[in-house]
Amino acid sequence: MRRRRGTRGHRAARTPGSRTPGIAGLPRAARVALGCLPGCAAVAALVLCAHGVEHAAETARPAPSRPIATPYAAPRPHIVPRAQWLGDAARKQPRPRYDDRVVAVFLHHTDSPNDYDCADAPRIIRDLYTGQTGTRDWDDIGYNFVVDRCGTVYEGRAGGVERAVTGAHTQGFNHRTTGIAALGTFTAGMSVPRPMLHAIAALSAWKLGLTGTDPRARVRLVSSNGLSRYAAGSTAELPALAGHNDGYMTSCPGAALHARLPEIRRLAARLQGRPAGPQEGHSEHAVSSDPGALRSPPQEADRRWEP
């Protein structure tokens, strides 16, 4: 039989996508250049070009997205790193433990003299560290931060100031919280230095702002220790900016400092840029927020290293 004009018997029909792999994706100039090369050289050039295209695609991939900033984030205050007060007094200790977020702050006082020179604050904090890791055999200083009478903020517990480091400051409520210690004793009748109050408010505003938590709100926390004010495993509704004695049977942070908590909450909320509203000065009416279950349950260390 005679073939119809225009047909070819020995070439298979091509379907879309059946072109030589790698060539279709190259620029027209590159395809023309390949056509001018001998067979082996063309194959080698094709391989190199294909690798370059794939490598370019990999490097062009967008970087992982960062967490979206909360609408009420506060600026981070200056924080003196622990290396500046700890020096060569550091003891061998286990790795820091972390939670998934921080939704509450517990305020403490160190029950130490008030008439110190602020230049001596690093030495005093180092003495606190030595007492807690030596006499009490804790893994590290219990507080996440320490604030002196001049308003200087010091990094306390190791692990990173921006991370949710599990502290050892409030028995039963070390998870999802930060412990801030005021350097001094603030029992009834004692004055609380203004710079210290402002520094505590600024630090609380920044730390709580990382999770969008209103310092005037109330949050739900799960007790990890029955020696706290709440049975182990029970849920407690507490101020987002609370005193040590709100979660544990103690006089800490002292009656004078505890009485200033409403003022600290209001200032922290203003530093977050929050409008004044019904919550202003009335934290007991604040909206509660439930952060959900912990990603990891409390460990044996919670019982060993809690105050």
WOTAGI-V484811 format. One record per run of one state. SS is the DSSP state (hx for helix, st for strand, lp for the rest). FROM is the first residue (numbers start at 0). TO is the last residue. Records with the same first field share a line. If there is no record, write none. Layout:
SS: FROM-TO / FROM-TO
This chain:
lp: 0-26 / 35-37 / 59-77 / 80-80 / 89-96 / 98-102 / 109-116 / 135-143 / 147-151 / 155-163 / 165-175 / 182-192 / 209-216 / 222-233 / 239-239 / 247-253 / 258-259 / 271-281 / 285-286 / 290-298 / 304-306
hx: 27-34 / 38-58 / 81-88 / 117-134 / 193-208 / 243-246 / 254-257 / 260-270 / 282-284 / 299-303
st: 78-79 / 97-97 / 103-108 / 144-146 / 152-154 / 164-164 / 176-181 / 217-221 / 234-238 / 240-242 / 287-289
